[in-house]
């Protein structure tokens, strides 16, 4: 069984990585398929049922939504997705990890 809504899946991963940031160790630098598989394994161990295909599908949809809503250029889209959600694992992970807020 997978998350009911894609946003639910992302919120669950955001919460998990906020509570356990150490789970992100070793994920950067992976290929997109490897990062999606790693997120699937991390999710399974932590009660977030999903699949690598679902993660990749959500990432592709997120990029399309950004492109449609904002008519962004390639550089702007890369900046928002951390390098491109479909073509690089950094972008994929940017979608599933909580934003880092600067200390005040």
C-alpha positions in Angstrom: 0.0 0.0 0.0 1.3 3.5 -0.8 0.5 6.9 0.5 -3.0 8.2 -0.4 -1.8 11.5 -1.9 1.6 12.4 -3.3 1.7 15.4 -0.9 1.2 13.0 2.0 4.2 11.0 0.9 6.4 14.1 0.8 5.1 15.3 4.2 5.8 11.9 5.8 9.4 12.0 4.4 9.8 15.7 5.5 8.7 14.8 9.0 11.0 11.7 9.1 14.1 13.5 7.9 13.4 16.4 10.3 13.3 14.0 13.2 16.1 11.8 12.0 18.5 13.8 9.7 21.1 11.1 9.9 19.0 9.0 7.6 20.1 11.3 4.8 23.8 10.2 5.1 25.0 8.5 2.0 22.0 9.5 -0.2 23.7 12.5 -2.0 25.6 11.5 -5.1 23.4 8.5 -5.9 21.8 8.1 -9.3 18.1 8.9 -9.4 17.1 5.2 -9.5 19.4 4.4 -6.6 18.1 7.4 -4.6 14.5 6.3 -5.3 15.3 2.8 -4.1 17.1 4.1 -1.0 14.1 6.3 -0.1 11.9 3.3 -0.6 14.0 1.2 1.8 14.2 4.1 4.4 10.4 4.6 4.1 9.7 0.9 4.6 11.8 0.7 7.7 10.1 3.8 9.1 6.4 3.1 8.3 6.2 5.0 5.0 4.9 2.5 2.4 5.9 3.5 -1.1 7.8 2.3 -4.2 10.7 3.6 -6.2 8.4 4.0 -9.1 6.0 6.1 -7.1 8.9 8.3 -5.9 10.2 8.9 -9.4 6.6 9.5 -10.7 6.0 12.1 -8.0 9.3 13.9 -8.8 8.5 14.0 -12.5 5.0 15.4 -11.8 6.5 18.0 -9.5 8.8 19.3 -12.2 6.0 19.4 -14.7 3.8 21.4 -12.2 6.6 23.9 -11.6 7.2 24.3 -15.4 3.5 24.8 -16.1 2.7 27.2 -13.2 5.7 29.4 -13.5 7.0 29.0 -17.0 10.5 28.7 -15.6 13.6 28.5 -17.5 16.1 25.7 -17.1 18.3 27.6 -14.7 15.3 28.7 -12.5 13.9 25.2 -12.5 17.3 23.7 -11.5 17.5 26.2 -8.6 14.1 25.2 -7.3 14.6 21.5 -7.6 18.2 21.3 -6.4 19.5 20.4 -9.8 16.6 18.8 -11.6 14.3 16.3 -9.9 14.3 13.9 -12.9 17.9 14.0 -14.0 19.8 14.2 -10.7 19.4 12.6 -7.3 20.1 16.0 -5.5 16.9 17.3 -7.1 15.0 14.2 -6.2 16.2 14.4 -2.6 15.3 18.1 -2.5 11.7 17.2 -3.0 11.6 14.7 -0.2 13.7 16.5 2.4 12.5 19.4 4.5 13.8 22.8 3.6 16.7 24.1 5.7 15.8 27.4 7.3 18.7 29.7 8.2 19.4 30.2 11.9 18.4 33.6 13.2 
